[in-house]
Every structure is written in C-alpha cells, then in structure tokens.
Amino acid sequence: MSTFATNTSSTSLLGGLSSSVSGMIEAIVQYRQYRKTISELNKLSFKELEDLGLTRGTIKSVAMEAVYGV
C-alpha cells in the first residue's frame, strides 16, 4: 500500500470518527436543552402555563418540538 493510500485511509477514518463524535456531542447538548426546557416549564404555575396555551400534559411534547423540531 502506498503512503498516499494510507494517508487517505487515515484521513477518511479520522473524518468519520470526528463526525461521529460531533454527532454525539450535538445529541448530548440537545438532550440537556430538552431537559432544561421541561424543568423550566414545570416551574411555571398553572395560570402561567394557561397564559402560554399549555398544560402540564403538553410540556414534554412542547419541549420536544422546541429542541428537536419534532
């Protein structure tokens, strides 16, 4: 195997690994934001939630949509 082929393979492997690590970090950051959104919304009173058009039962789905766009 030539040096060029080895360097190309290593670069490709490192690029894939870097991409995987970046994806995991992004997933962790999003999950933390999801949990924080739920926590903050749970701190609100029933009246405050009502003013926002929310109920306790919709907090998780609202957080999911806000963070993940789902």
Phi, psi and omega in degrees: 000136181281163178298321180299316181294321179295315180296321179295318179295317179296317180297318179295317179296315180294323178296318178294319178295316178299319179296319179296316179296317178299319178296319179293318179297317178298319179296320178294316179298316179296317180297318178298320178294321177300310180296321179294319179298315178299314181299314181295318179293326178292339178285342182285151177284167176302320181295316179296318177297317179299319178299331178271356182080026182242163171230168177301327181289344181257358185302312183296319181290325177294318178296319179299314180294319182296321185270314186259348181073021182259000000 
